[in-house]
Amino acid sequence: MQVMESAVAVIDARPDIEGLYRADGDRLWRAIYAFAGDPEIASDAVAEAYAQLLRRGSAVRDPAAWVWRTAFRVSRGSLKARRQDDRATAPAAGEHTDSYLDQDLLDAIRQLPDGQRAAVVLFYYADLPVREIADRLGSNSLAVRANLTRGRRRLRDLLGDRDG
């Protein structure tokens, strides 16, 4: 009986989750891609986050924030596993094209520590306010602001004055 109830709960939650995916899935994928630098990791992390959300259904209080936090957590784990396996390879040139990205900026962003990278990507690339970034990362606004400040400073150092 309990299995049937949980199956019904997943089916009932599906339209809301599908709407969330349609509204936010592409933006989440681009943010994870900018964070991880790998289209495969981005696709896997977003798919896994939404799959977990489907399994949890109504047990998740704020599905939008939860799915972002989960996708970042999954991508962080994938990056860590890749580093541990020492199999890190850059995607082939031209394998993925995103007209919104500046490759020099993306390369510099990838050199930031995880917390700074996530804050910078979500603030500038996903265009989220500090409070929402904190919610989606399971952090607080003060930590997000500190990561943004440190990330901006580090990016200035890495990129220099490119405007002349």
N, C-alpha and C positions, 0 to 999 in steps of 0.2 A: 504494500500500500504506500509506503514512504517513497519508493522509487517512482511510482506513478505520480505522486504529488510533486516531486522535484522535476520530473519531466514536464509536467503541466506548467510549472513556474518558469522553466526555461522557454517554453513556447510562448507564454504570456509576455515575457520580457523581450522577446526577439524584435518586435516592431520598434520599440524604444531604442534598443541597441543598434538596430539597422539605421534608424534616423540619426543617431549620434555618429555612426560611422560615415554616413553620407555627408553629414555636415562638417566633420572634423578629421576624417581619416587621411585625406591628402595632406593637410597641414601638419598633422602628426607625423606622417611618413617623411615629409621634407625636413622637419625638425630633427627626427631621429637620424636621417641621412646626414644632415649637417653635423650632428653630434658624433656619429660613429664613422662617417666617411666611407660607408660600404652599403650599396643598395640592397644586398642580400640580408645583411644584419637588420637594416631598416624594415624590410618587408617581413622578415621573421618576427621581429620584436612587435610590430604593429599587429600582425596576425595573432601572435600568442597573447597579447594583451586583450584583444577583443574576444578570443576564445575563452580566456580565463573569466572575463566579464560575463560571457554567456553562461558559463558553469556556475558562477556565483549568483547571478540574477539579482533578485531584490535584496540580497544581503549586503550589497554595495550601496552605501548612502549617497555618494556623489560620483556617479559613473564617469562623467567627463574628467574629473580630476584623477580618479582612480586609474583610468585607462592610460592617461599620460604618464603618471608615476610608474605604472607597471611596465609600459613600453621602454621608458628610460632605464628601469632596473634590469629588464631583460637584455637590452642592448649593452649595458655595462657588463653584465655577466658574459655575454658573447665576446666582447672585446678582451675581457680578462682571460677567458679560456683560450682565445687566439694567441694572446701574448704568452701564456704558459706553454702552449704547444709550439711556440716559436715558428708559426707558420704565417705570420702576418705578411700579406702581399697587397699592394695597392691594386685597385681595380684597373683593368686595361684602359688606356686612353680612349676616350670616346664611348666607353661602355655605358655610361650614364651621362646625360646632359640635362642640366637644370639652368635655364636661362636667368634665374634670379641670383645665381651664385657667382661670386668673384673668386677664382681659383686661388689667388694669393691670400685672400682673406680666409677662405676655407682651410688652406694649409696652416695658417697662423692659428685659427680657432682650434684645430686639432692638436696643437701643442699645449693648449691650456689644460690644467687639471680638471677632472670630471665636474666638480661643482661649479667652477667658473665657466667651463664650456657649456654646461646645461643652462646656466643663468643667461649667458650671452645669447645663445641660440634661441631660447624661449622669449627673451625680451625683444631682440632685434629681428629675428627671422620669423618667429611665430606670432610676433606682435602682441604678446600677453603682458598685462600689468603685473607689477611686483607681487601683489597679493595673490593673484591667480597662479603665478609661477610657484610661490611658496606652497599653495594648496596642492598643486599638481606634482611637486617634488617631495611632498611630505616634510617640508621645512618650515621656517618662519621668515617673515619679511626682512628682518634684520640680517639674517644669513644670506638671503638673496641679494640684498643691497651690497653687502660686503663682497660677495662673489662677483657682482657686476662691476664694482669699483676696481677690484683687483684684476679682473679679466680685461677691462678697458685699458688699464695701465699696462698690462703685459702685451696686449695687442698693439698699443702705441709703440712699445719698445721693439716688438717683432717686425712691424710694418714700416716704422719710421714715418716721415712726412711724405706721403705719396702724391699730395696735391701740388707740390712744387713750393 
